Amino acid sequence: MREEIAEGDFAQTLNMVDVWSGWTRTCSNQNKEASKWVREAIEKVKEDFLLIYEELILIRC
């Protein structure tokens, strides 16, 4: 049996969940080896979470 090796770039996803609100966010990255893309995606999601929390606080007040 011949082993096939996949080569090239593949889409990767980063999934984050806020347990308190149940809010989820999925970000796509070109590759998982470049930690730069993962860090950028995490920072973007953190900004989005803060916006959602601000909206939730305004709604509850």
N, C-alpha and C positions, 0 to 999 in steps of 0.2 A: 504494500500500500504506500503510495507516494504522499508525502506531507506537503500541503500547499501553504505558502506563506503570503499573507495579504500585505501589500505595500501601498504607501501613499498616505494622504491625509484623510482622516475620518472625522465626522462630526462627533463631538463629545458634548454632554450636557452636565450642567451643575444644577442640582435641585436643592432648594432650601425651603424649610418649613418653619413657620412661627407656631409653636405649640399652643401658645395662649389664644391666638385668634384663629388658628387653622389656615391662615393665609399661606399660600405656596407660591414659589417663583421658580421658574426654570429658565436658565440661560444657556445659550449654545456657545461652544468654544471650538475653534478649529482643531486644536490638539491639546491633549492633557499634559504633554511634556513641558509646555511653556507656562511656567508658574505665573508669568506676567499676566496672561489672559485670565487665569483663575483669580488672581488678586483683584484685577480690574472688575471682573464680574461680581465678586463679593462686595466691593465698595459700592457698586451700582445698586445691588440688592439692598444693602444697608440703607442707602438713601431712600429707596422706595419704601422700605419698612417704616422709616421715620415719617414719611409723608402719610402713610396709612394710619399710623398711630395718632398723628396730629388730627386727621379727619375723624377718627373714632372718638377722640377726646372732645372735639367740638360737637359731635352728634350727641354725646352723653350729657353735655352741659346744658 
